[in-house]
Amino acid sequence: MPLFSYQCAACGAQHEILVRGDQRPACPECGSKALEKQASRFAAISAAPAEPACASGACAAASSCPMGGCCME
């Protein structure tokens, strides 16, 4: 169940709201459903390159390694 940040278009209040499934949340202050989802502060984009999928050595066998068995060496 994700926690989203919303700003109410009716009263301007900002809240983090737990959203379940297709639920449409309402503002806890005024009850309006006119909420705008805000960008998460944890959704930062990094300029650093991502590690290969098997960099942790999690592949069970070289044949299942998406990087050609590099973690099996």
Backbone as XML, in Angstrom:
<?xml version="1.0"?>
<chain id="A" units="angstrom">
  <residue number="1" name="MET">
    <atom name="N" x="0.844" y="-1.172" z="0.000"/>
    <atom name="CA" x="0.000" y="0.000" z="0.000"/>
    <atom name="C" x="0.890" y="1.236" z="0.000"/>
  </residue>
  <residue number="2" name="PRO">
    <atom name="N" x="0.941" y="1.936" z="-1.101"/>
    <atom name="CA" x="1.828" y="3.087" z="-1.199"/>
    <atom name="C" x="1.313" y="4.316" z="-0.462"/>
  </residue>
  <residue number="3" name="LEU">
    <atom name="N" x="2.246" y="5.107" z="-0.005"/>
    <atom name="CA" x="1.956" y="6.367" z="0.663"/>
    <atom name="C" x="2.286" y="7.473" z="-0.333"/>
  </residue>
  <residue number="4" name="PHE">
    <atom name="N" x="1.307" y="8.309" z="-0.650"/>
    <atom name="CA" x="1.498" y="9.377" z="-1.624"/>
    <atom name="C" x="1.314" y="10.735" z="-0.961"/>
  </residue>
  <residue number="5" name="SER">
    <atom name="N" x="1.999" y="11.738" z="-1.486"/>
    <atom name="CA" x="1.821" y="13.119" z="-1.047"/>
    <atom name="C" x="0.822" y="13.779" z="-1.984"/>
  </residue>
  <residue number="6" name="TYR">
    <atom name="N" x="-0.142" y="14.481" z="-1.399"/>
    <atom name="CA" x="-1.173" y="15.171" z="-2.176"/>
    <atom name="C" x="-1.305" y="16.600" z="-1.697"/>
  </residue>
  <residue number="7" name="GLN">
    <atom name="N" x="-1.706" y="17.485" z="-2.637"/>
    <atom name="CA" x="-2.085" y="18.843" z="-2.289"/>
    <atom name="C" x="-3.527" y="19.023" z="-2.735"/>
  </residue>
  <residue number="8" name="CYS">
    <atom name="N" x="-4.331" y="19.553" z="-1.834"/>
    <atom name="CA" x="-5.748" y="19.764" z="-2.121"/>
    <atom name="C" x="-5.919" y="21.027" z="-2.959"/>
  </residue>
  <residue number="9" name="ALA">
    <atom name="N" x="-6.621" y="20.901" z="-4.085"/>
    <atom name="CA" x="-6.872" y="22.046" z="-4.956"/>
    <atom name="C" x="-7.911" y="22.984" z="-4.337"/>
  </residue>
  <residue number="10" name="ALA">
    <atom name="N" x="-8.747" y="22.475" z="-3.436"/>
    <atom name="CA" x="-9.801" y="23.288" z="-2.835"/>
    <atom name="C" x="-9.296" y="24.157" z="-1.684"/>
  </residue>
  <residue number="11" name="CYS">
    <atom name="N" x="-8.524" y="23.557" z="-0.747"/>
    <atom name="CA" x="-8.097" y="24.324" z="0.436"/>
    <atom name="C" x="-6.591" y="24.536" z="0.517"/>
  </residue>
  <residue number="12" name="GLY">
    <atom name="N" x="-5.812" y="23.871" z="-0.347"/>
    <atom name="CA" x="-4.362" y="24.055" z="-0.371"/>
    <atom name="C" x="-3.591" y="23.215" z="0.638"/>
  </residue>
  <residue number="13" name="ALA">
    <atom name="N" x="-4.282" y="22.430" z="1.440"/>
    <atom name="CA" x="-3.609" y="21.597" z="2.444"/>
    <atom name="C" x="-2.778" y="20.513" z="1.769"/>
  </residue>
  <residue number="14" name="GLN">
    <atom name="N" x="-1.653" y="20.154" z="2.402"/>
    <atom name="CA" x="-0.804" y="19.080" z="1.897"/>
    <atom name="C" x="-0.810" y="17.947" z="2.909"/>
  </residue>
  <residue number="15" name="HIS">
    <atom name="N" x="-0.951" y="16.716" z="2.397"/>
    <atom name="CA" x="-1.011" y="15.539" z="3.265"/>
    <atom name="C" x="-0.354" y="14.354" z="2.583"/>
  </residue>
  <residue number="16" name="GLU">
    <atom name="N" x="0.175" y="13.440" z="3.389"/>
    <atom name="CA" x="0.603" y="12.134" z="2.894"/>
    <atom name="C" x="-0.547" y="11.190" z="3.213"/>
  </residue>
  <residue number="17" name="ILE">
    <atom name="N" x="-0.997" y="10.470" z="2.189"/>
    <atom name="CA" x="-2.179" y="9.624" z="2.344"/>
    <atom name="C" x="-1.866" y="8.218" z="1.854"/>
  </residue>
  <residue number="18" name="LEU">
    <atom name="N" x="-2.229" y="7.227" z="2.658"/>
    <atom name="CA" x="-2.075" y="5.824" z="2.301"/>
    <atom name="C" x="-3.196" y="5.465" z="1.341"/>
  </residue>
  <residue number="19" name="VAL">
    <atom name="N" x="-2.834" y="4.970" z="0.152"/>
    <atom name="CA" x="-3.825" y="4.674" z="-0.880"/>
    <atom name="C" x="-3.863" y="3.173" z="-1.129"/>
  </residue>
  <residue number="20" name="ARG">
    <atom name="N" x="-5.038" y="2.588" z="-1.065"/>
    <atom name="CA" x="-5.231" y="1.154" z="-1.291"/>
    <atom name="C" x="-5.915" y="0.938" z="-2.639"/>
  </residue>
  <residue number="21" name="GLY">
    <atom name="N" x="-5.280" y="0.152" z="-3.496"/>
    <atom name="CA" x="-5.875" y="-0.219" z="-4.784"/>
    <atom name="C" x="-6.270" y="0.977" z="-5.618"/>
  </residue>
  <residue number="22" name="ASP">
    <atom name="N" x="-7.511" y="0.980" z="-6.091"/>
    <atom name="CA" x="-8.025" y="2.061" z="-6.939"/>
    <atom name="C" x="-8.727" y="3.143" z="-6.128"/>
  </residue>
  <residue number="23" name="GLN">
    <atom name="N" x="-8.494" y="3.155" z="-4.830"/>
    <atom name="CA" x="-9.128" y="4.122" z="-3.945"/>
    <atom name="C" x="-8.789" y="5.549" z="-4.372"/>
  </residue>
  <residue number="24" name="ARG">
    <atom name="N" x="-9.771" y="6.425" z="-4.335"/>
    <atom name="CA" x="-9.552" y="7.842" z="-4.636"/>
    <atom name="C" x="-9.634" y="8.586" z="-3.307"/>
  </residue>
  <residue number="25" name="PRO">
    <atom name="N" x="-8.511" y="9.087" z="-2.801"/>
    <atom name="CA" x="-8.503" y="9.712" z="-1.479"/>
    <atom name="C" x="-9.206" y="11.064" z="-1.449"/>
  </residue>
  <residue number="26" name="ALA">
    <atom name="N" x="-9.605" y="11.461" z="-0.247"/>
    <atom name="CA" x="-10.216" y="12.767" z="-0.016"/>
    <atom name="C" x="-9.328" y="13.560" z="0.938"/>
  </residue>
  <residue number="27" name="CYS">
    <atom name="N" x="-9.395" y="14.860" z="0.860"/>
    <atom name="CA" x="-8.615" y="15.731" z="1.727"/>
    <atom name="C" x="-9.087" y="15.578" z="3.176"/>
  </residue>
  <residue number="28" name="PRO">
    <atom name="N" x="-8.174" y="15.293" z="4.110"/>
    <atom name="CA" x="-8.554" y="15.174" z="5.515"/>
    <atom name="C" x="-9.037" y="16.500" z="6.119"/>
  </residue>
  <residue number="29" name="GLU">
    <atom name="N" x="-8.678" y="17.627" z="5.518"/>
    <atom name="CA" x="-9.076" y="18.943" z="6.041"/>
    <atom name="C" x="-10.499" y="19.322" z="5.625"/>
  </residue>
  <residue number="30" name="CYS">
    <atom name="N" x="-10.776" y="19.250" z="4.314"/>
    <atom name="CA" x="-12.063" y="19.748" z="3.821"/>
    <atom name="C" x="-12.944" y="18.688" z="3.170"/>
  </residue>
  <residue number="31" name="GLY">
    <atom name="N" x="-12.393" y="17.476" z="2.938"/>
    <atom name="CA" x="-13.180" y="16.398" z="2.352"/>
    <atom name="C" x="-13.221" y="16.398" z="0.829"/>
  </residue>
  <residue number="32" name="SER">
    <atom name="N" x="-12.587" y="17.378" z="0.195"/>
    <atom name="CA" x="-12.593" y="17.459" z="-1.267"/>
    <atom name="C" x="-11.816" y="16.293" z="-1.881"/>
  </residue>
  <residue number="33" name="LYS">
    <atom name="N" x="-12.273" y="15.839" z="-3.043"/>
    <atom name="CA" x="-11.561" y="14.789" z="-3.781"/>
    <atom name="C" x="-10.681" y="15.398" z="-4.874"/>
  </residue>
  <residue number="34" name="ALA">
    <atom name="N" x="-10.594" y="16.736" z="-4.912"/>
    <atom name="CA" x="-9.773" y="17.436" z="-5.903"/>
    <atom name="C" x="-8.330" y="17.511" z="-5.388"/>
  </residue>
  <residue number="35" name="LEU">
    <atom name="N" x="-7.662" y="16.352" z="-5.359"/>
    <atom name="CA" x="-6.292" y="16.286" z="-4.874"/>
    <atom name="C" x="-5.322" y="16.126" z="-6.031"/>
  </residue>
  <residue number="36" name="GLU">
    <atom name="N" x="-4.190" y="16.794" z="-5.933"/>
    <atom name="CA" x="-3.146" y="16.688" z="-6.945"/>
    <atom name="C" x="-1.978" y="15.932" z="-6.339"/>
  </residue>
  <residue number="37" name="LYS">
    <atom name="N" x="-1.590" y="14.814" z="-6.980"/>
    <atom name="CA" x="-0.470" y="14.018" z="-6.490"/>
    <atom name="C" x="0.809" y="14.820" z="-6.689"/>
  </residue>
  <residue number="38" name="GLN">
    <atom name="N" x="1.623" y="14.870" z="-5.651"/>
    <atom name="CA" x="2.879" y="15.608" z="-5.678"/>
    <atom name="C" x="4.040" y="14.659" z="-5.953"/>
  </residue>
  <residue number="39" name="ALA">
    <atom name="N" x="5.108" y="15.178" z="-6.516"/>
    <atom name="CA" x="6.298" y="14.377" z="-6.759"/>
    <atom name="C" x="6.886" y="13.959" z="-5.419"/>
  </residue>
  <residue number="40" name="SER">
    <atom name="N" x="7.271" y="12.714" z="-5.331"/>
    <atom name="CA" x="7.855" y="12.188" z="-4.103"/>
    <atom name="C" x="9.249" y="12.743" z="-3.916"/>
  </residue>
  <residue number="41" name="ARG">
    <atom name="N" x="9.608" y="13.050" z="-2.684"/>
    <atom name="CA" x="10.966" y="13.532" z="-2.434"/>
    <atom name="C" x="11.970" y="12.399" z="-2.509"/>
  </residue>
  <residue number="42" name="PHE">
    <atom name="N" x="11.480" y="11.161" z="-2.559"/>
    <atom name="CA" x="12.350" y="10.001" z="-2.682"/>
    <atom name="C" x="12.505" y="9.561" z="-4.130"/>
  </residue>
  <residue number="43" name="ALA">
    <atom name="N" x="11.889" y="10.258" z="-5.054"/>
    <atom name="CA" x="11.930" y="9.876" z="-6.461"/>
    <atom name="C" x="13.027" y="10.620" z="-7.211"/>
  </residue>
  <residue number="44" name="ALA">
    <atom name="N" x="14.144" y="10.832" z="-6.579"/>
    <atom name="CA" x="15.241" y="11.554" z="-7.224"/>
    <atom name="C" x="15.884" y="10.695" z="-8.304"/>
  </residue>
  <residue number="45" name="ILE">
    <atom name="N" x="16.321" y="11.328" z="-9.362"/>
    <atom name="CA" x="16.991" y="10.624" z="-10.448"/>
    <atom name="C" x="18.486" y="10.789" z="-10.252"/>
  </residue>
  <residue number="46" name="SER">
    <atom name="N" x="19.191" y="9.696" z="-10.289"/>
    <atom name="CA" x="20.629" y="9.709" z="-10.069"/>
    <atom name="C" x="21.363" y="9.710" z="-11.401"/>
  </residue>
  <residue number="47" name="ALA">
    <atom name="N" x="22.477" y="10.421" z="-11.463"/>
    <atom name="CA" x="23.297" y="10.433" z="-12.663"/>
    <atom name="C" x="24.279" y="9.266" z="-12.661"/>
  </residue>
  <residue number="48" name="ALA">
    <atom name="N" x="24.389" y="8.577" z="-11.529"/>
    <atom name="CA" x="25.311" y="7.450" z="-11.419"/>
    <atom name="C" x="24.775" y="6.272" z="-12.221"/>
  </residue>
  <residue number="49" name="PRO">
    <atom name="N" x="25.655" y="5.545" z="-12.916"/>
    <atom name="CA" x="25.194" y="4.381" z="-13.682"/>
    <atom name="C" x="24.723" y="3.279" z="-12.747"/>
  </residue>
  <residue number="50" name="ALA">
    <atom name="N" x="23.737" y="2.532" z="-13.191"/>
    <atom name="CA" x="23.215" y="1.417" z="-12.412"/>
    <atom name="C" x="24.189" y="0.247" z="-12.468"/>
  </residue>
  <residue number="51" name="GLU">
    <atom name="N" x="24.210" y="-0.537" z="-11.399"/>
    <atom name="CA" x="25.044" y="-1.738" z="-11.382"/>
    <atom name="C" x="24.407" y="-2.795" z="-12.265"/>
  </residue>
  <residue number="52" name="PRO">
    <atom name="N" x="25.200" y="-3.706" z="-12.812"/>
    <atom name="CA" x="24.623" y="-4.816" z="-13.569"/>
    <atom name="C" x="23.678" y="-5.635" z="-12.689"/>
  </residue>
  <residue number="53" name="ALA">
    <atom name="N" x="22.736" y="-6.305" z="-13.294"/>
    <atom name="CA" x="21.740" y="-7.066" z="-12.550"/>
    <atom name="C" x="22.355" y="-8.115" z="-11.635"/>
  </residue>
  <residue number="54" name="CYS">
    <atom name="N" x="23.511" y="-8.636" z="-11.991"/>
    <atom name="CA" x="24.089" y="-9.701" z="-11.188"/>
    <atom name="C" x="25.305" y="-9.235" z="-10.385"/>
  </residue>
  <residue number="55" name="ALA">
    <atom name="N" x="25.476" y="-7.956" z="-10.208"/>
    <atom name="CA" x="26.656" y="-7.443" z="-9.512"/>
    <atom name="C" x="26.756" y="-7.968" z="-8.083"/>
  </residue>
  <residue number="56" name="SER">
    <atom name="N" x="25.627" y="-8.337" z="-7.504"/>
    <atom name="CA" x="25.650" y="-8.833" z="-6.125"/>
    <atom name="C" x="26.006" y="-10.304" z="-6.062"/>
  </residue>
  <residue number="57" name="GLY">
    <atom name="N" x="26.130" y="-10.969" z="-7.217"/>
    <atom name="CA" x="26.425" y="-12.394" z="-7.226"/>
    <atom name="C" x="25.191" y="-13.236" z="-6.957"/>
  </residue>
  <residue number="58" name="ALA">
    <atom name="N" x="24.029" y="-12.683" z="-7.220"/>
    <atom name="CA" x="22.782" y="-13.366" z="-6.909"/>
    <atom name="C" x="22.397" y="-14.452" z="-7.912"/>
  </residue>
  <residue number="59" name="CYS">
    <atom name="N" x="23.103" y="-14.559" z="-9.037"/>
    <atom name="CA" x="22.777" y="-15.580" z="-10.036"/>
    <atom name="C" x="23.095" y="-16.969" z="-9.489"/>
  </residue>
  <residue number="60" name="ALA">
    <atom name="N" x="22.194" y="-17.878" z="-9.703"/>
    <atom name="CA" x="22.387" y="-19.248" z="-9.208"/>
    <atom name="C" x="23.360" y="-20.033" z="-10.084"/>
  </residue>
  <residue number="61" name="ALA">
    <atom name="N" x="23.385" y="-19.741" z="-11.364"/>
    <atom name="CA" x="24.270" y="-20.452" z="-12.289"/>
    <atom name="C" x="24.623" y="-19.533" z="-13.446"/>
  </residue>
  <residue number="62" name="ALA">
    <atom name="N" x="25.750" y="-19.781" z="-14.066"/>
    <atom name="CA" x="26.196" y="-18.947" z="-15.177"/>
    <atom name="C" x="25.161" y="-18.920" z="-16.301"/>
  </residue>
  <residue number="63" name="SER">
    <atom name="N" x="24.451" y="-20.010" z="-16.493"/>
    <atom name="CA" x="23.463" y="-20.070" z="-17.575"/>
    <atom name="C" x="22.264" y="-19.159" z="-17.309"/>
  </residue>
  <residue number="64" name="SER">
    <atom name="N" x="22.007" y="-18.809" z="-16.037"/>
    <atom name="CA" x="20.878" y="-17.937" z="-15.733"/>
    <atom name="C" x="21.295" y="-16.492" z="-15.508"/>
  </residue>
  <residue number="65" name="CYS">
    <atom name="N" x="22.593" y="-16.203" z="-15.651"/>
    <atom name="CA" x="23.098" y="-14.853" z="-15.414"/>
    <atom name="C" x="22.782" y="-13.964" z="-16.617"/>
  </residue>
  <residue number="66" name="PRO">
    <atom name="N" x="22.091" y="-12.829" z="-16.419"/>
    <atom name="CA" x="21.774" y="-11.939" z="-17.523"/>
    <atom name="C" x="23.015" y="-11.241" z="-18.083"/>
  </residue>
  <residue number="67" name="MET">
    <atom name="N" x="24.107" y="-11.305" z="-17.350"/>
    <atom name="CA" x="25.341" y="-10.658" z="-17.799"/>
    <atom name="C" x="26.346" y="-11.670" z="-18.339"/>
  </residue>
  <residue number="68" name="GLY">
    <atom name="N" x="25.899" y="-12.871" z="-18.674"/>
    <atom name="CA" x="26.769" y="-13.861" z="-19.277"/>
    <atom name="C" x="27.673" y="-14.604" z="-18.309"/>
  </residue>
  <residue number="69" name="GLY">
    <atom name="N" x="27.293" y="-14.651" z="-17.048"/>
    <atom name="CA" x="28.065" y="-15.410" z="-16.078"/>
    <atom name="C" x="29.168" y="-14.612" z="-15.397"/>
  </residue>
  <residue number="70" name="CYS">
    <atom name="N" x="29.122" y="-13.283" z="-15.483"/>
    <atom name="CA" x="30.195" y="-12.460" z="-14.919"/>
    <atom name="C" x="30.322" y="-12.627" z="-13.403"/>
  </residue>
  <residue number="71" name="CYS">
    <atom name="N" x="29.223" y="-12.904" z="-12.726"/>
    <atom name="CA" x="29.307" y="-13.029" z="-11.274"/>
    <atom name="C" x="29.754" y="-14.433" z="-10.859"/>
  </residue>
  <residue number="72" name="MET">
    <atom name="N" x="29.887" y="-15.335" z="-11.820"/>
    <atom name="CA" x="30.280" y="-16.708" z="-11.506"/>
    <atom name="C" x="31.800" y="-16.878" z="-11.585"/>
  </residue>
  <residue number="73" name="GLU">
    <atom name="N" x="32.499" y="-15.848" z="-12.038"/>
    <atom name="CA" x="33.953" y="-15.940" z="-12.218"/>
    <atom name="C" x="34.680" y="-15.906" z="-10.894"/>
  </residue>
</chain>
